[in-house]
Structures are given as structure tokens and as C-alpha cells.
């Protein structure tokens, strides 16, 4: 019948839902904050370490990374697809759709892991 409520054989299904509900709400809030924070912070963090829209900042951590490992390994050039190349691309052009989704997922996972670690340390 349309609009009828589902019938439960016992109230154990409802007890499980009410037990799980606070965890789900907390996880959703923490995950959302972590995801949003990571996406917003990514351009600022990249700029702070030297990956900017105009190139790699002289004397920065990014310049050291580029000059030491990446360029030496490739005869003075940075190979496409390396960490330095990807970070410079993101620093110059910003996060694309896939990178935004990956950053948000990573931020949410990190926030949930931190929440779990803090809760287990408190007990």
C-alpha cells in the first residue's frame, strides 16, 4: 500500500539505527569539514611552500625540491608526471575537478582518522 510504514519484526532494527545515528552524524560533519578545509587550504599550502601561479619561488622548499632530486635525476629537467611537475601544475593552474575530488577525499579521510585517534586516546 502506498505510504505505509515498513513493519519491523522486533525493535532491534530501530535500536541499531539509534545507536549508529550519532556516529553517522558526527562522521558526516567531521568528514565534511575535513573535505572542505583540504580543498580550501590546498592552494594556500602550495603557495606557502613555493608552488605559485607564476612559477616556483626562488629559495623556497619547492625550489630545493626541484633543484635537488627532480632536476639532478633527469639531467637538469623535471620529468612530466613527477611530484614536482604535478605540484607546479596545480600551483599554476589550480585544482581541476579530479584533483579537487581527490583532495576532498583525502581531507575527509584525514579528519575522520584524527577524530578516531582523539576518541581512542580519550578513553
N, C-alpha and C positions, 0 to 999 in steps of 0.2 A: 504494500500500500504506500502511496506517495506521502512523504513527510513523516512516516512512522519512525519512532526511535528504535535503534537496534536493541535487541533483548540479550542480556548477559545471563549466563547460567549461574554465575555467582558474582560477588562483588570483587573478586581477586583482580580482574582486569582493571577496574577502576582504582583499586589500591595501588597497583603498579604504576598507573598513569600519574596519580597524585604524588607518588614517591619520586618518580622520574621528572616530573614537571619543573621543580625548582632548578634542578641540574640543567635541563634543557634551556631554560630562560637565561640562566647565568652564562652558560656556554655560548648562547647566541649573542648576548650582549658583549661578552669579552671578545669573542671572535670578530664581531662587527667593529668594535673599537680597534682591535689589532689590525684588521684588514685596512680600515680607513686610515689609521695612523701610518702604516707602512707605505701606502700609496702617496700620502701627502708628504711624508718625510723623505722619500727616496730622492727626489730632485735636490733637496737641501743637503742631504748627506753626500751625494755625489759631487755637488758643488764645493762642499767643505773640504773634501779630500783632493780636489783639483780637477775633476772632470766637468768642464764648463761648456757652455754653448759656443764659445769662441776657440776652444781647444783645451789642451792640458796646460794648467797653470805652472809656470816655472817655479822650481823649488818646492813643489808640493809632494804629497805622498804619491799621487798619480804619476808625477814626473819621475820620481825614484823608481816606481814600479815599471814604468815604460823603459827607462834607460838601463836598468839592471838586468832583469830577466827576459823581457819580451824582445828587446832590440838585439841584445847580445846573442840570443839563441837563433835569431833569424838574420844575422849579418847586417844589423842596423835598421831593419824594417820590422814593423809589427804585423804579424800574420793575421789574416782575416779569421774571425771566429775565436780568437784568444780572449782571455778575460779582459785585458786592457782594451782591445778593439771593441768588445761589446759594451763595456762601461763607458768608453768615449762616445760611442754611438748614442747610448741612452742619455749621456750628459749633454750632447749636442742637440739631439732631436726630441728628447723626452721619451716617456714610456709609451709604447704602442699598446694596442688592445691586449695582445697576448702577454706582454711584459707586465701590464697593469694587473691582469688576472693572476699571473704568477706571483707578483709582489703581494697582492692582497691575500692570496692563499698562504704564502709564507708568513705574512704578518699575523694572520688569524691563527695559524698553527703555533707560532711562537708565543702569542698571547695566551692561548689555551694551555700550552706546556708550562708557561710561567705560573698560570693560575693553579694548575695541578701541583707544581712544585711547592708553591707557597702554602697551599692547603695541607699537603702531606707534612711539611715542616712544622706547621702549627699544631698538628695532632701528636 
